[in-house]
Amino acid sequence: MFNVLSSLEAWLTYLRETRYRGLVLLHSATIAQTVSTIARRLKDFYSRVVCIAPRDMRRYISNCDTLLSPSAIEKLLGTDNEAVIIATPKLLRPNLVAAAAETIISSGILVLVAPPLDDWNPGGTMSIGLYKRYLIESLYTMRSLFWADIDRDTIFIERLPNKAPGSVQERSYEPKSHVHRELLDLALTQDQAIGLDMLVHHFRSKRGRGAFIVGDRGRGKSGLLGLFAAYLIASHMVGFLPITAPSPWNVQSFFRVLARALDTIRVRRYRIIRRGDIIIGISGPWFHVRYHTPDRVEPGSFTIVDEGAALGPLRLRLIAYRAPRIAIATTIHGYEGSGRILSKIVENIVPAPRITIELQTPVRYPPGDPLEEWVYDTFMLRIDVEQRPIEVDMSKIRITEVDRARLVSNRKELRKLYSILVLAHYRNEPDDLALILDAPHHKLYAAYMGDEAVAVADVSIESGSSPYEARIIPDLLASSNPDALGLKGFRIVRIAVHPSMQRRGIGSYLLRYIEDGARKQGLDWVGASFGRPDVIRFWLKNGYSIAYVSPLPSKATGEHNIAVVKPVGNHAESIITGIAKDMLRKLLLAGHTLYRGVPVETMAYILEGAPRLSQKILGELTKEQIYRLKRAIQGSLDIESILDSYWLLLVNTILCRGGLYDIDYDERLPIIARLIQGKSLGDIVAITGKAGNEIRDLLLRKLKALYEVAEKECNLVSKTI
């Protein structure tokens, strides 16, 4: 141990002179003791050491200034740390590594303490070993690394970067706005100072409505929002200022910068509002800044959103719709990064006139930092799909199951495939890569045209006997029919087509290949679970049925979880079709109560249905109901006075035919909103953008059409009066 520790101290001494950050990986059979020893040694170099360890190990660890559980990593987000030690006796989650690394400041280190190399299994008990192999190969690319075995007193790699160049930040420029010079001087980078000036100029001089702030993790986006909020307060442009983000931990940097800025510009007599260890608001004589959960944002004259892409487009649209003026910041690359494609979607949600500001300079460490480069490269956090026009020739497309072991060594191919898969999710989490490489129940399929990958699907094998985290679809199906637990199938975790080749049938072609493979393997179903309503049509077009709709939305994104399933085995046909029919009936009967909160746009996709979902009607219409329907069709009764009969006619027709598949989507919206969900005419005007009279006329026209269908196809209104 003496050789390793003395060498580590010499390595740390030089690392601090470079101003760059480093990675330390130490192996030992006594992890808790090693963490305590290293924490004590680090006190000679750093003022504060943060340790992260599992609960059963924490009581044996000492010498740490802060000791956290791996599940509490969000408490570190937005903080500045000199040294972070992660004790990893079993699973080493990529999310944990990436999140911890991005809080470490210049000259700091991230220390991983793991079992002896031969016993180390960072992928956990279910690992097939590929994640470990991938990590070890990645270590050889790290420019700032100390890797050793404490017990054997052996050093594997000792590598240091060149010294970082001196700061070349140029801060002497003339702002366009009347922003306080004291606020500009608080900016940590020139990017941040210029961004503040642009925000003030946009909202004060140009009367802008929206601002979109983007940048990689650690570029000072939250700090910029805090400085801008201080300007709004000092200029009396706001009284109540709501801020929202996925978690209150996401806004701690914002509040700390805001408090410092208020002190600097001499705004006195404010108080900081706390809930336990976290700041949730700052209140002063004429202003109140308060954190709100994304589902409960109260609009003020101005609204601030941090980590906007993590909320998803649906939730952001709702927030932006209610906000007179709004500033949204989001991370492009890094932990919680969205990628540029989703960032572009978010940008288009920001109301015009809007301005886009991109921050590029790191605020915690010099540009070109080796630890950032290693984390981003290893977990593929800075990855975007190259937009290139490609002529599609379906006859030349070949599909194959990808050998994941080959991908570990072929980083270029892995990056190509993963870059396409990233498109299927709002956020690219580091954990996703480890699952794809190492989860024993996952398979990876890819479609190629020549040597170019054009589509990718990540598939998980699930059944009622699978581990809890690997039986998402079986559990959802079993909520309607317990026999579903006896079935086994493929869950499409993610499926994506290269953006330049979408809407050419490639995704459906890949899906059919997976379905054929499931049949050959004797599986019962293929399914998927997702929150994005815009992909429902893709699944319905390919013969899938809605098997589950969550009545409650995600608090962060506002999306309702949806599961679609398609039977591929004869044994599953009756079970899955029965579940889908039950779901359709449930949506119709509880649309105005349990499912009233589901966005009508989502309900309009879901209730498109299919003939295979045809089933028994609720009950016959009475003579009196038929009479009133006829009078409304003739114009002698107002449409609003026969909604009870109209509802029963509509529901029975949907059940009889299996859906509203012959009514255009735009025409489905007001029908479903008024009759199934019981929304007011005013709500429907806001949703559709149509005038009230237009909506009434459409409801009347569709009543006539439904009456004819009910009479001819379903024999629902054949009674004589």
WOSUL-V990570 format. One record per helix or strand. SS is the DSSP state (H for helix, E for strand). FROM is the first residue (numbers start at 1). LEN is the number of residues. If there is no record, write none. Layout:
# WOSUL-V990570
SS/FROM/LEN + SS/FROM/LEN
This chain:
# WOSUL-V990570
H/2/17 + E/22/6 + H/31/12 + E/49/4 + H/55/4 + E/66/3 + H/70/6 + E/81/8 + H/94/8 + E/104/11 + E/127/1 + H/130/10 + E/145/5 + E/154/6 + H/181/6 + H/190/16 + E/210/6 + H/221/14 + E/240/5 + H/248/17 + E/271/5 + E/278/6 + E/288/5 + H/294/3 + E/302/4 + H/308/15 + E/326/6 + H/339/11 + E/354/6 + H/370/9 + H/394/3 + E/397/5 + H/404/6 + H/411/14 + H/430/9 + E/439/1 + E/442/8 + E/452/12 + H/468/3 + H/472/7 + H/482/5 + E/488/10 + H/499/3 + H/506/15 + E/525/6 + H/533/9 + E/545/5 + E/562/6 + H/570/20 + H/600/7 + H/611/3 + H/623/12 + H/639/19 + H/665/12 + H/681/8 + H/692/21
